[in-house]
Amino acid sequence: MTTDPAGPTATTAPATAAGEAATAPAEAVSCTGLTYAFGETRAVDGLDLGVRQGEVFGLLGPNGAGKTTTIRCVTTLLPVPAGMVRVFGHDAAKERMGVRRLLGYVPQQLSADGGLTGRENVALFARVFDVPRRERTARVDQALAAVGLSDAAERLAGTYSGGMVRRLELAQALVSAPRLLILDEPTVGLDPIARTGVWEHVNAVREATGMTVLVTTHHMDEADQYCDRVGLMHRGRVRALGTPEELRRGLAERKGTDTLPTLEDVFRDVAGSGLDDNTGGGFREVRSTRRTARRVG
Amino acid sequence: MKSGAPAAPHAASADRTPGEDTALLLSPPVPRAGWRLPPARVLALCTVELQKLRHDRTELYTRAVQPALWLLIFGQTFTRIRAIPTGGIPYIDYMAPGIIAQSAMFVAIFYGIQIIWERDAGILSKLLVTPTPRSALITGKAFAAGVKSLVQAIVVIVIAAVLGVALTWNPLKLLGVALAVVLASVFFSCLSMTIAGIVLSRDRLMGFGQAITMPLFFGSNALYPVSVMPGWLQAVSKVNPLSYQVDALRGLLLGTPSHPAADFGVLTIAAALGITAASALLGRLAR
């Protein structure tokens, strides 16, 4: 299944003035025939994907579907051949530094440094994104305020709860004013209240800045509630694409049922029986998820 | 969530309305010019290292125990025995620069464990997705290790001074000492990060660290002059950067005859080679 290349329908179109030479607004992320293999295992297998500017795009799928590998290709962490991945028109293979400057990235693990305070954690990312000294304090303050951590800023991140660490990571990603925020399983291991808290802050920040959000999750309910569009990924490819509403209606029509199915039903339909025997390189992901869950407590 | 304490912050954050003052979060910072980028990254990572040390000094104190014992027990005993030719100075004075170098090396040689931990915790991925070239990241980490080692070395220098070792207090010479400690630590931490890039696991790196620290230490002039070594050990000492570091420290701190040009030359080249090797292997840690 391929993505339709229709123009951006973003509700809050971001100002494309900053450094965008191209007249046609490029897609925030476009992957063409993206393939990445770990040895024999093809984690991503000919993936086509287009994320429009300003939308919250959810990449869904079970462990081992290739979500994290896709994210790692988009973030330049994994080397990809030229022409396969573009971020706002910049090739992830040729313009790594240019791509990185557009990104805010929150990995799957709880990755704040427990030996530093919340403020120091954010300040580090202000420094490595070249925020000049005179505006560093103000910018760090605003990032911390945007995620509701102003009061806890001077405490060591090691004393934070799981939800707070996630929000701190969000602040770290936001301090450089990214145009694309990439969240890999942002709510894994969090309790329901913390999950809602993380999503509320993501949404509030998006409303304020108009940034594009690419998020992976295997919580179908979250995707249904918070994503503008979703791509259902299975065995390294996007198997269905559209708004959660579209996908659910589509299945209802095909099945001829009156009650609207859930996104999970859609996923079962798309993945078919293959869901059970998925063996695709999931061990590392499971392991790191477990580790994250342990750290969250 | 089992513990009750962390529940409060969620409620507190809920009534906050984010987005009221986010003006700066709308404009991306202007990129620094290419040549100014590596020094800025080195500064950023060194700052982080010092901040961590400020919050938790436990490691600094526990790591001071071993060098203190070396000086106190080994040093004082061998000063009485007079078994080792030291060129006319008390043995404890002779070995003090060696112990300073050793304690700095121990900090640096286990620095690779930290980078593997940062990799497992996702911190490394996050840093790699910032506009930081890999060589700049490694250089930053290496100098951060240098800063940490330097703080450790200062503690040992103070212990040595308390034990009555006649050290120089000439600020210029002490600056030279700092430079030698940092350069050597850059090399040893890069050695550690290079091995980290090969073995990719903390446990294996611990094993390697244990396996190489003692040969590096005993295969150097830290405890005895090169002249009393058997031929094969002299050869080891000749290619061991620790020997050049000790030679430089001895010359600067005690005023004994040394070869500063060769010492600093070798340490600089070793540091540069270390950074190159560790940068080349960082990609393996990123995967």
Boltz contact constraints between the chains, C-beta under 6 A:
constraints:
  - contact:
      token1: [A, 75]
      token2: [B, 129]
      max_distance: 6.0
  - contact:
      token1: [A, 77]
      token2: [B, 125]
      max_distance: 6.0
  - contact:
      token1: [A, 77]
      token2: [B, 128]
      max_distance: 6.0
  - contact:
      token1: [A, 77]
      token2: [B, 286]
      max_distance: 6.0
  - contact:
      token1: [A, 97]
      token2: [B, 131]
      max_distance: 6.0
  - contact:
      token1: [A, 100]
      token2: [B, 129]
      max_distance: 6.0
  - contact:
      token1: [A, 100]
      token2: [B, 131]
      max_distance: 6.0
  - contact:
      token1: [A, 101]
      token2: [B, 131]
      max_distance: 6.0
  - contact:
      token1: [A, 103]
      token2: [B, 129]
      max_distance: 6.0
  - contact:
      token1: [A, 105]
      token2: [B, 129]
      max_distance: 6.0
  - contact:
      token1: [A, 107]
      token2: [B, 122]
      max_distance: 6.0
  - contact:
      token1: [A, 107]
      token2: [B, 125]
      max_distance: 6.0
  - contact:
      token1: [A, 109]
      token2: [B, 121]
      max_distance: 6.0
  - contact:
      token1: [A, 109]
      token2: [B, 122]
      max_distance: 6.0
  - contact:
      token1: [A, 111]
      token2: [B, 121]
      max_distance: 6.0
  - contact:
      token1: [A, 111]
      token2: [B, 122]
      max_distance: 6.0
  - contact:
      token1: [A, 111]
      token2: [B, 123]
      max_distance: 6.0
  - contact:
      token1: [A, 111]
      token2: [B, 126]
      max_distance: 6.0
  - contact:
      token1: [A, 115]
      token2: [B, 52]
      max_distance: 6.0
  - contact:
      token1: [A, 115]
      token2: [B, 55]
      max_distance: 6.0
  - contact:
      token1: [A, 116]
      token2: [B, 51]
      max_distance: 6.0
  - contact:
      token1: [A, 120]
      token2: [B, 51]
      max_distance: 6.0
  - contact:
      token1: [A, 124]
      token2: [B, 48]
      max_distance: 6.0
  - contact:
      token1: [A, 127]
      token2: [B, 44]
      max_distance: 6.0
  - contact:
      token1: [A, 128]
      token2: [B, 44]
      max_distance: 6.0
  - contact:
      token1: [A, 128]
      token2: [B, 130]
      max_distance: 6.0
  - contact:
      token1: [A, 128]
      token2: [B, 132]
      max_distance: 6.0
  - contact:
      token1: [A, 129]
      token2: [B, 29]
      max_distance: 6.0
  - contact:
      token1: [A, 130]
      token2: [B, 29]
      max_distance: 6.0
  - contact:
      token1: [A, 130]
      token2: [B, 31]
      max_distance: 6.0
  - contact:
      token1: [A, 130]
      token2: [B, 32]
      max_distance: 6.0
  - contact:
      token1: [A, 131]
      token2: [B, 29]
      max_distance: 6.0
  - contact:
      token1: [A, 138]
      token2: [B, 24]
      max_distance: 6.0
  - contact:
      token1: [A, 139]
      token2: [B, 24]
      max_distance: 6.0
  - contact:
      token1: [A, 142]
      token2: [B, 21]
      max_distance: 6.0
  - contact:
      token1: [A, 142]
      token2: [B, 22]
      max_distance: 6.0
  - contact:
      token1: [A, 142]
      token2: [B, 24]
      max_distance: 6.0
  - contact:
      token1: [A, 142]
      token2: [B, 25]
      max_distance: 6.0
  - contact:
      token1: [A, 146]
      token2: [B, 18]
      max_distance: 6.0
  - contact:
      token1: [A, 146]
      token2: [B, 22]
      max_distance: 6.0
  - contact:
      token1: [A, 148]
      token2: [B, 13]
      max_distance: 6.0
  - contact:
      token1: [A, 148]
      token2: [B, 16]
      max_distance: 6.0
  - contact:
      token1: [A, 161]
      token2: [B, 6]
      max_distance: 6.0
  - contact:
      token1: [A, 163]
      token2: [B, 10]
      max_distance: 6.0
  - contact:
      token1: [A, 164]
      token2: [B, 9]
      max_distance: 6.0
  - contact:
      token1: [A, 174]
      token2: [B, 25]
      max_distance: 6.0
  - contact:
      token1: [A, 177]
      token2: [B, 25]
      max_distance: 6.0
  - contact:
      token1: [A, 177]
      token2: [B, 26]
      max_distance: 6.0
  - contact:
      token1: [A, 177]
      token2: [B, 27]
      max_distance: 6.0
  - contact:
      token1: [A, 177]
      token2: [B, 28]
      max_distance: 6.0
  - contact:
      token1: [A, 191]
      token2: [B, 1]
      max_distance: 6.0
  - contact:
      token1: [A, 193]
      token2: [B, 10]
      max_distance: 6.0
  - contact:
      token1: [A, 194]
      token2: [B, 10]
      max_distance: 6.0
  - contact:
      token1: [A, 197]
      token2: [B, 10]
      max_distance: 6.0
  - contact:
      token1: [A, 201]
      token2: [B, 18]
      max_distance: 6.0
  - contact:
      token1: [A, 204]
      token2: [B, 18]
      max_distance: 6.0
  - contact:
      token1: [A, 204]
      token2: [B, 19]
      max_distance: 6.0
  - contact:
      token1: [A, 208]
      token2: [B, 19]
      max_distance: 6.0
  - contact:
      token1: [A, 208]
      token2: [B, 22]
      max_distance: 6.0
  - contact:
      token1: [A, 209]
      token2: [B, 26]
      max_distance: 6.0
